[in-house]
Amino acid sequence: PPNCFQNVFTETEINTNSLSVTNVIPVNDTRAFPDIQFTCNGIITNWIIGITQNQDTSKHYPNIYLKRSSELIHALTVDISAATSSNGNVYNFTSDIEVEYGDILVINVTTNSNPMYYQQYNGPLNYELDSSNGLIPLEHNDYPLISVITSELLVIS
C-alpha cells in the first residue's frame, strides 16, 4: 500500500469529515489496537489526531506507543502546544519515529491525563495490556481519532 498504516485517513479527509464524526467519547485508559498495525518498515513523519477540546495544562498528556512483540516503544506525547491545527479539532504533530512491520498502536492515558478521543462503536476490537504487555480483549470497539503519515524504508541487500 502507499502508506504502511492500516485504516489510514488523510488530513484532508479528517478536516472534511470532522463534523460528521458522531458519538465522540473521551477515553482515560490504556488501549491497544492489534487491528491497527503497520504493514511495512518505515518512518512516521506526521501524526494527525482529533481533539475536541482544549487540553488542561495542569494535567499529564496522553502518550502513544508502538507495541513490538512484548516491548512498548514511546512514539509521541500528545501535547497540543507542540502541534499545528488546521481547524481547531484536528492537530498535526511532526516526528520521525521508526516503525517495523507488525508494530501495533497503543494509546496510554492515565487517570490524571487529558483524554484521547474515540469514535464510539465504529472501530476494531480494543484491548488492554497485561503486566507483560500481552493483549486482553475488551468489550469496546471504539476507533481512536488518529492517523499517521509514513515514509516506507527501502531495504537494500
N, CA, C and O of each residue as an XYZ file, in Angstrom:
628
protein
N       0.825     -1.202      0.000
C       0.000      0.000      0.000
C       0.863      1.257      0.000
O       2.025      1.202      0.404
N       0.319      2.388     -0.445
C       1.102      3.609     -0.486
C       1.459      4.117      0.903
O       2.424      4.869      1.042
N       0.732      3.742      1.912
C       1.015      4.137      3.283
C       1.004      2.863      4.105
O       0.125      2.022      3.916
N       1.954      2.697      5.011
C       2.047      1.410      5.704
C       1.315      1.392      7.037
O       1.669      0.617      7.925
N       0.306      2.230      7.189
C      -0.519      2.244      8.395
C      -1.929      1.863      7.988
O      -2.577      2.604      7.249
N      -2.420      0.723      8.456
C      -3.772      0.294      8.119
C      -4.788      1.264      8.687
O      -4.540      1.913      9.704
N      -5.931      1.361      8.028
C      -7.029      2.233      8.447
C      -6.624      3.699      8.402
O      -6.971      4.469      9.298
N      -5.894      4.087      7.367
C      -5.364      5.444      7.288
C      -6.379      6.402      6.662
O      -7.092      6.045      5.724
N      -6.432      7.608      7.188
C      -7.207      8.703      6.624
C      -6.246      9.849      6.390
O      -5.307     10.035      7.164
N      -6.462     10.624      5.333
C      -5.608     11.784      5.103
C      -6.080     12.944      5.963
O      -7.213     12.952      6.446
N      -5.195     13.930      6.153
C      -5.572     15.116      6.923
C      -6.750     15.828      6.259
O      -7.633     16.337      6.948
N      -6.770     15.866      4.917
C      -7.874     16.498      4.189
C      -9.188     15.782      4.479
O     -10.208     16.430      4.715
N      -9.169     14.441      4.463
C     -10.389     13.684      4.755
C     -10.867     13.930      6.183
O     -12.067     14.056      6.427
N      -9.937     13.996      7.116
C     -10.326     14.243      8.505
C     -10.918     15.634      8.638
O     -11.947     15.807      9.292
N     -10.281     16.638      8.023
C     -10.817     18.004      8.087
C     -12.183     18.092      7.429
O     -13.086     18.734      7.965
N     -12.348     17.452      6.269
C     -13.614     17.499      5.546
C     -14.722     16.814      6.322
O     -15.860     17.284      6.336
N     -14.395     15.707      6.965
C     -15.413     14.898      7.632
C     -15.444     15.065      9.143
O     -16.162     14.330      9.821
N     -14.684     16.012      9.691
C     -14.589     16.114     11.152
C     -15.929     16.415     11.802
O     -16.168     16.004     12.937
N     -16.797     17.119     11.109
C     -18.111     17.396     11.689
C     -19.059     16.210     11.535
O     -20.129     16.191     12.144
N     -18.676     15.217     10.725
C     -19.507     14.032     10.529
C     -19.248     12.970     11.586
O     -20.015     12.015     11.710
N     -18.182     13.129     12.339
C     -17.865     12.157     13.376
C     -18.897     12.309     14.482
O     -19.081     13.398     15.025
N     -19.564     11.216     14.812
C     -20.600     11.243     15.845
C     -20.193     10.342     16.995
O     -19.298      9.506     16.864
N     -20.853     10.522     18.108
C     -20.574      9.700     19.289
C     -19.100      9.717     19.667
O     -18.514      8.675     19.958
N     -18.504     10.909     19.661
C     -17.116     11.039     20.090
C     -17.087     10.981     21.612
O     -17.816     11.704     22.291
N     -16.232     10.107     22.134
C     -16.145      9.941     23.584
C     -14.708     10.160     24.052
O     -13.764      9.792     23.353
N     -14.539     10.758     25.232
C     -13.196     10.838     25.807
C     -12.866      9.507     26.477
O     -13.731      8.888     27.098
N     -11.632      9.077     26.352
C     -11.210      7.811     26.950
C      -9.994      8.077     27.822
O      -9.020      8.689     27.383
N     -10.063      7.607     29.067
C      -8.976      7.798     30.028
C      -8.442      6.460     30.502
O      -8.427      6.191     31.703
N      -8.009      5.629     29.588
C      -7.349      4.387     29.970
C      -6.358      4.014     28.877
O      -6.190      4.746     27.901
N      -5.705      2.878     29.047
C      -4.748      2.413     28.045
C      -5.431      1.396     27.158
O      -6.056      0.451     27.638
N      -5.305      1.602     25.844
C      -5.899      0.668     24.889
C      -4.903      0.341     23.790
O      -4.137      1.192     23.337
N      -4.939     -0.916     23.377
C      -4.108     -1.390     22.271
C      -5.023     -1.823     21.137
O      -6.155     -2.252     21.360
N      -4.512     -1.703     19.916
C      -5.322     -1.965     18.727
C      -4.564     -2.880     17.771
O      -3.935     -2.395     16.830
N      -4.610     -4.207     17.995
C      -3.867     -5.104     17.106
C      -4.372     -5.080     15.664
O      -3.653     -5.500     14.757
N      -5.593     -4.596     15.435
C      -6.092     -4.479     14.069
C      -5.619     -3.195     13.398
O      -5.828     -3.015     12.198
N      -4.989     -2.308     14.147
C      -4.410     -1.087     13.586
C      -2.903     -1.245     13.723
O      -2.316     -0.926     14.756
N      -2.293     -1.744     12.653
C      -0.871     -2.019     12.737
C      -0.163     -1.565     11.472
O      -0.787     -1.281     10.449
N       1.136     -1.507     11.571
C       1.954     -1.067     10.451
C       2.267     -2.256      9.554
O       2.555     -3.352     10.033
N       2.206     -2.024      8.250
C       2.363     -3.101      7.277
C       3.669     -2.986      6.494
O       3.826     -3.628      5.455
N       4.602     -2.176      6.983
C       5.919     -2.069      6.359
C       6.896     -1.512      7.386
O       6.500     -1.097      8.475
N       8.158     -1.507      7.030
C       9.170     -0.810      7.817
C       9.212      0.614      7.295
O       9.299      0.832      6.087
N       9.152      1.584      8.195
C       9.116      2.958      7.728
C       9.390      3.962      8.825
O       9.796      3.615      9.934
N       9.156      5.217      8.482
C       9.326      6.338      9.403
C       8.003      7.086      9.471
O       7.457      7.476      8.439
N       7.482      7.291     10.680
C       6.307      8.147     10.846
C       6.812      9.584     10.799
O       7.685      9.967     11.578
N       6.263     10.374      9.886
C       6.663     11.780      9.792
C       5.616     12.700     10.401
O       5.951     13.786     10.875
N       4.359     12.285     10.395
C       3.282     13.117     10.938
C       2.252     12.246     11.638
O       1.949     11.137     11.196
N       1.722     12.766     12.735
C       0.580     12.184     13.439
C      -0.575     13.164     13.274
O      -0.394     14.359     13.508
N      -1.731     12.704     12.885
C      -2.918     13.549     12.750
C      -3.921     13.051     13.783
O      -4.376     11.909     13.716
N      -4.264     13.918     14.742
C      -5.050     13.490     15.899
C      -6.228     14.430     16.098
O      -6.076     15.652     16.070
N      -7.404     13.845     16.298
C      -8.603     14.621     16.589
C      -8.739     14.853     18.078
O      -8.750     13.907     18.865
N      -8.842     16.125     18.466
C      -9.019     16.512     19.865
C     -10.167     17.505     19.886
O     -10.133     18.495     19.156
N     -11.184     17.264     20.708
C     -12.387     18.090     20.622
C     -12.439     19.239     21.610
O     -13.383     20.027     21.582
N     -11.462     19.353     22.472
C     -11.478     20.484     23.405
C     -10.053     20.823     23.796
O      -9.134     20.041     23.551
N      -9.865     21.982     24.403
C      -8.525     22.386     24.818
C      -8.008     21.472     25.915
O      -8.762     21.019     26.776
N      -6.715     21.209     25.870
C      -6.108     20.396     26.908
C      -5.880     21.235     28.156
O      -5.594     22.430     28.080
N      -6.013     20.583     29.305
C      -5.758     21.212     30.598
C      -4.259     21.086     30.885
O      -3.761     19.979     31.093
N      -3.543     22.204     30.897
C      -2.089     22.155     31.060
C      -1.652     21.704     32.452
O      -0.472     21.424     32.661
N      -2.581     21.627     33.407
C      -2.217     21.136     34.740
C      -2.231     19.607     34.794
O      -1.804     19.020     35.789
N      -2.714     18.966     33.745
C      -2.770     17.502     33.702
C      -1.671     16.956     32.796
O      -1.067     17.685     32.009
N      -1.429     15.650     32.930
C      -0.477     14.972     32.054
C      -1.083     14.856     30.660
O      -2.284     15.048     30.470
N      -0.241     14.541     29.701
C      -0.695     14.371     28.325
C      -0.711     12.887     27.969
O       0.111     12.120     28.470
N      -1.636     12.483     27.113
C      -1.639     11.092     26.660
C      -0.328     10.763     25.943
O       0.324     11.638     25.374
N       0.035      9.499     25.984
C       1.228      9.023     25.284
C       0.841      7.931     24.308
O      -0.021      7.097     24.587
N       1.490      7.952     23.169
C       1.264      6.935     22.152
C       2.511      6.066     22.088
O       3.638      6.562     22.075
N       2.281      4.764     22.050
C       3.363      3.796     21.992
C       3.177      2.898     20.786
O       2.085      2.794     20.227
N       4.261      2.254     20.398
C       4.226      1.177     19.425
C       4.535     -0.093     20.188
O       5.524     -0.157     20.918
N       3.697     -1.104     20.026
C       3.948     -2.400     20.662
C       4.658     -3.272     19.641
O       4.108     -3.593     18.587
N       5.882     -3.650     19.967
C       6.700     -4.504     19.110
C       7.034     -5.739     19.929
O       7.837     -5.679     20.860
N       6.412     -6.860     19.578
C       6.477     -8.075     20.397
C       5.933     -7.727     21.776
O       4.779     -7.314     21.889
N       6.744     -7.886     22.839
C       6.250     -7.532     24.176
C       6.811     -6.196     24.651
O       6.598     -5.807     25.800
N       7.524     -5.493     23.778
C       8.141     -4.216     24.142
C       7.245     -3.050     23.740
O       6.623     -3.072     22.678
N       7.183     -2.020     24.605
C       6.483     -0.780     24.274
C       7.518      0.295     23.976
O       8.431      0.526     24.769
N       7.371      0.947     22.832
C       8.292      1.993     22.401
C       7.532      3.311     22.381
O       6.530      3.444     21.677
N       8.007      4.288     23.154
C       7.335      5.590     23.200
C       7.466      6.264     21.843
O       8.566      6.377     21.300
N       6.330      6.715     21.293
C       6.331      7.338     19.973
C       5.986      8.819     20.015
O       6.561      9.603     19.260
N       5.051      9.222     20.889
C       4.602     10.612     20.878
C       3.888     10.945     22.177
O       3.122     10.134     22.698
N       4.137     12.135     22.698
C       3.338     12.703     23.779
C       2.373     13.685     23.133
O       2.796     14.582     22.403
N       1.082     13.525     23.392
C       0.046     14.318     22.727
C      -0.160     15.636     23.477
O      -1.136     15.811     24.207
N       0.776     16.546     23.279
C       0.734     17.888     23.859
C       0.448     18.851     22.715
O       1.318     19.092     21.878
N      -0.780     19.413     22.670
C      -1.164     20.210     21.502
C      -0.359     21.489     21.351
O      -0.383     22.100     20.282
N       0.355     21.913     22.391
C       1.196     23.102     22.226
C       2.369     22.815     21.287
O       3.019     23.742     20.804
N       2.640     21.533     21.028
C       3.723     21.144     20.122
C       3.206     20.801     18.727
O       3.937     20.231     17.917
N       1.944     21.148     18.442
C       1.326     20.764     17.170
C       0.751     21.973     16.454
O       0.635     23.061     17.018
N       0.395     21.753     15.200
C      -0.335     22.771     14.446
C      -1.753     22.273     14.234
O      -1.991     21.067     14.161
N      -2.692     23.205     14.135
C      -4.089     22.835     13.931
C      -4.607     23.527     12.687
O      -4.337     24.704     12.451
N      -5.361     22.769     11.889
C      -5.926     23.351     10.683
C      -7.372     23.783     10.880
O      -7.879     24.597     10.108
N      -8.050     23.252     11.905
C      -9.446     23.657     12.114
C      -9.868     23.696     13.577
O     -11.060     23.821     13.859
N      -8.943     23.594     14.503
C      -9.281     23.655     15.921
C      -9.592     22.319     16.549
O      -9.535     22.197     17.773
N      -9.923     21.305     15.755
C     -10.192     19.970     16.295
C      -9.194     18.928     15.807
O      -9.102     17.843     16.381
N      -8.457     19.241     14.770
C      -7.505     18.298     14.193
C      -6.108     18.892     14.328
O      -5.848     20.013     13.889
N      -5.217     18.122     14.941
C      -3.860     18.601     15.200
C      -2.849     17.733     14.470
O      -2.992     16.512     14.405
N      -1.824     18.379     13.921
C      -0.775     17.706     13.185
C       0.516     17.796     13.998
O       1.036     18.884     14.244
N       1.020     16.637     14.409
C       2.271     16.542     15.154
C       3.338     16.015     14.202
O       3.090     15.067     13.457
N       4.509     16.612     14.219
C       5.595     16.101     13.387
C       6.591     15.372     14.272
O       6.913     15.814     15.374
N       7.065     14.256     13.766
C       8.087     13.481     14.468
C       8.673     12.497     13.480
O       8.062     12.200     12.453
N       9.833     12.000     13.778
C      10.447     10.955     12.964
C      10.643      9.740     13.856
O      11.650      9.620     14.554
N       9.677      8.851     13.824
C       9.709      7.636     14.640
C       9.752      6.439     13.697
O       8.924      6.323     12.794
N      10.712      5.559     13.907
C      10.827      4.380     13.053
C       9.820      3.318     13.489
O       9.648      3.052     14.679
N       9.161      2.722     12.503
C       8.216      1.639     12.766
C       8.670      0.404     12.007
O       9.380      0.491     11.005
N       8.247     -0.739     12.506
C       8.547     -2.004     11.849
C       7.253     -2.707     11.502
O       6.217     -2.488     12.129
N       7.331     -3.554     10.493
C       6.178     -4.347     10.080
C       5.593     -5.066     11.297
O       6.319     -5.739     12.029
N       4.299     -4.927     11.511
C       3.627     -5.606     12.613
C       3.518     -4.803     13.889
O       2.844     -5.237     14.823
N       4.164     -3.635     13.967
C       4.005     -2.790     15.157
C       2.534     -2.445     15.344
O       1.818     -2.207     14.372
N       2.091     -2.419     16.587
C       0.690     -2.179     16.941
C       0.581     -0.847     17.670
O       1.448     -0.493     18.469
N      -0.486     -0.115     17.391
C      -0.759      1.160     18.041
C      -1.265      0.931     19.463
O      -2.170      0.125     19.680
N      -0.677      1.644     20.439
C      -1.120      1.620     21.836
C      -1.247      3.066     22.299
O      -0.332      3.867     22.109
N      -2.379      3.398     22.905
C      -2.594      4.739     23.440
C      -2.736      4.623     24.946
O      -3.602      3.904     25.444
N      -1.872      5.344     25.676
C      -1.851      5.285     27.136
C      -2.337      6.612     27.706
O      -1.723      7.656     27.489
N      -3.434      6.558     28.427
C      -3.980      7.733     29.099
C      -4.145      7.370     30.566
O      -4.865      6.428     30.898
N      -3.483      8.111     31.444
C      -3.593      7.833     32.871
C      -4.785      8.585     33.450
O      -5.389      9.418     32.774
N      -5.116      8.292     34.689
C      -6.280      8.932     35.311
C      -6.100     10.425     35.489
O      -7.091     11.151     35.570
N      -4.863     10.912     35.553
C      -4.631     12.352     35.691
C      -4.148     12.957     34.371
O      -3.325     13.872     34.364
N      -4.664     12.439     33.263
C      -4.268     12.931     31.943
C      -5.441     13.575     31.231
O      -6.604     13.341     31.561
N      -5.106     14.386     30.252
C      -6.106     14.812     29.294
C      -6.546     13.565     28.529
O      -5.726     12.676     28.303
N      -7.801     13.473     28.129
C      -8.259     12.264     27.434
C      -7.833     12.242     25.973
O      -7.444     13.264     25.407
N      -7.914     11.070     25.378
C      -7.872     10.925     23.925
C      -9.330     10.747     23.503
O     -10.174     10.359     24.311
N      -9.613     11.028     22.257
C     -10.989     10.941     21.781
C     -11.130      9.822     20.766
O     -10.259      9.586     19.928
N     -12.274      9.136     20.876
C     -12.554      7.977     20.038
C     -13.937      8.126     19.415
O     -14.838      8.727     19.999
N     -14.083      7.563     18.217
C     -15.392      7.402     17.590
C     -15.969      6.139     18.216
O     -15.432      5.046     18.034
N     -17.060      6.293     18.951
C     -17.623      5.163     19.686
C     -18.258      4.155     18.736
O     -18.976      4.536     17.811
N     -17.998      2.887     18.960
C     -18.634      1.726     18.323
C     -18.176      1.407     16.905
O     -18.515      0.328     16.419
N     -17.446      2.243     16.217
C     -17.195      2.003     14.798
C     -15.799      1.489     14.484
O     -15.369      1.554     13.333
N     -15.094      0.989     15.459
C     -13.720      0.584     15.210
C     -13.482     -0.890     15.442
O     -14.416     -1.677     15.596
N     -12.209     -1.248     15.464
C     -11.829     -2.633     15.735
C     -11.946     -2.924     17.227
O     -12.080     -2.007     18.037
N     -11.895     -4.179     17.578
C     -11.922     -4.571     18.983
C     -10.742     -3.932     19.703
O      -9.615     -3.957     19.207
N     -11.002     -3.364     20.864
C      -9.968     -2.727     21.685
C      -9.444     -3.741     22.694
O     -10.169     -4.637     23.126
N      -8.183     -3.588     23.062
C      -7.535     -4.479     24.015
C      -6.873     -3.649     25.101
O      -6.556     -2.477     24.899
N      -6.667     -4.272     26.260
C      -5.816     -3.682     27.279
C      -4.559     -4.531     27.353
O      -4.486     -5.606     26.756
N      -3.578     -4.043     28.085
C      -2.317     -4.767     28.222
C      -2.213     -5.381     29.603
O      -2.577     -4.755     30.599
N      -1.712     -6.619     29.661
C      -1.450     -7.213     30.968
C      -0.052     -6.780     31.425
O       0.599     -5.977     30.757
N       0.403     -7.307     32.549
C       1.670     -6.849     33.143
C       2.890     -7.150     32.271
O       3.936     -6.524     32.442
N       2.769     -8.100     31.339
C       3.894     -8.395     30.437
C       3.617     -7.888     29.017
O       4.224     -8.356     28.053
N       2.699     -6.933     28.901
C       2.305     -6.318     27.629
C       1.611     -7.276     26.671
O       1.609     -7.065     25.458
N       1.018     -8.336     27.231
C       0.163     -9.199     26.426
C      -1.194     -8.537     26.230
O      -1.550     -7.615     26.963
N      -1.946     -9.003     25.248
C      -3.227     -8.388     24.901
C      -4.398     -9.091     25.576
O      -4.502    -10.317     25.542
N      -5.280     -8.301     26.192
C      -6.508     -8.802     26.812
C      -7.671     -8.086     26.132
O      -7.754     -6.860     26.198
N      -8.585     -8.832     25.470
C      -9.683     -8.160     24.760
C     -10.643     -7.456     25.711
O     -10.949     -7.950     26.796
N     -11.105     -6.292     25.275
C     -12.139     -5.534     25.986
C     -13.452     -5.683     25.223
O     -13.473     -6.223     24.117
N     -14.524     -5.214     25.802
C     -15.807     -5.265     25.106
C     -16.080     -3.979     24.342
O     -17.236     -3.661     24.061
N     -15.024     -3.230     23.999
C     -15.171     -1.972     23.272
C     -14.697     -2.159     21.838
O     -13.777     -2.934     21.576
N     -15.328     -1.447     20.913
C     -14.829     -1.399     19.539
C     -14.798      0.052     19.068
O     -15.313      0.388     18.002
N     -14.187      0.896     19.883
C     -14.101      2.318     19.577
C     -12.859      2.572     18.725
O     -11.854      1.871     18.849
N     -12.941      3.590     17.853
C     -11.843      3.893     16.943
C     -11.166      5.186     17.367
O     -11.830      6.219     17.451
N      -9.857      5.162     17.639
C      -9.186      6.397     18.044
C      -9.138      7.385     16.882
O      -8.939      6.990     15.733
N      -9.319      8.664     17.184
C      -9.271      9.699     16.151
C      -7.807     10.045     15.879
O      -7.303     11.088     16.295
N      -7.150      9.137     15.169
C      -5.713      9.253     14.929
C      -5.367      8.636     13.584
O      -5.966      7.644     13.167
N      -4.413      9.223     12.925
C      -3.842      8.657     11.713
C      -2.394      9.121     11.627
O      -1.976     10.020     12.357
N      -1.639      8.508     10.738
C      -0.236      8.887     10.581
C       0.119      8.979      9.107
O      -0.551      8.411      8.243
N       1.183      9.705      8.850
C       1.791      9.728      7.520
C       3.153      9.073      7.676
O       3.943      9.455      8.540
N       3.421      8.085      6.835
C       4.682      7.355      6.937
C       5.430      7.391      5.615
O       4.844      7.568      4.547
N       6.718      7.221      5.718
C       7.574      7.016      4.554
C       8.160      5.630      4.692
O       8.754      5.301      5.719
N       7.998      4.817      3.666
C       8.496      3.455      3.718
C      10.015      3.449      3.625
O      10.601      4.195      2.840
N      10.656      2.592      4.441
C      12.103      2.407      4.374
C      12.393      1.290      3.390
O      11.834      0.199      3.494
N      13.254      1.560      2.452
C      13.646      0.536      1.492
C      14.853     -0.201      2.036
O      15.820      0.413      2.486
N      14.789     -1.525      1.991
C      15.886     -2.349      2.485
C      16.743     -2.756      1.293
O      16.246     -3.358      0.341
N      18.019     -2.430      1.349
C      18.950     -2.799      0.280
C      19.788     -3.958      0.782
O      20.435     -3.876      1.826
N      19.763     -5.054      0.007
C      20.530     -6.223      0.457
C      21.609     -6.579     -0.525
O      22.351     -7.537     -0.307
